[in-house]
Amino acid sequence: MPAEHHGLEQYQLRIRGHLDSSWTDWFEGMALTQEKDGTTSLCGPVLDQAALHGLLAKVRDIGATLIAVNLLEDPDPRTKPRKSGARQAAATPPISPNDPAAEGSAESAPHPNPHPRV
């Protein structure tokens, strides 16, 4: 059974493609950073596992490719993820906007629905 945690945990979600700052509200105030490798990092506090699953559902809903989810050791979301205990999905190379595989991805996704599914 996992250890109990009290307080907010800091998470980093990495997704393929660049999202601009207009997505901040959609991702509940998470800090969005466009990385040089063509990915976007979403970093910030997450209340509990249910809230984390809600963020993951939002990534799915916009058609973005999730690359990694990391629990951050340091409360500063711009620091590196923990080495031990961090679970990562296999990294995939970024797609260029001209790649036919980019259709339907986050780069071409419409602005978030103001009334997301619950």
FENZIRA-V839819 format. One record per helix or strand of 2 or more residues. SS is the DSSP state (~ for helix, > for strand). FROM is the first residue (numbers start at 1). LEN is the number of residues. Records with the same first field share a line. If there is no record, write none. Layout:
SS=FROM-LEN ; FROM-LEN
This chain:
>=9-8 ; 31-4 ; 39-8 ; 66-7
~=21-3 ; 49-13 ; 100-3 ; 106-3
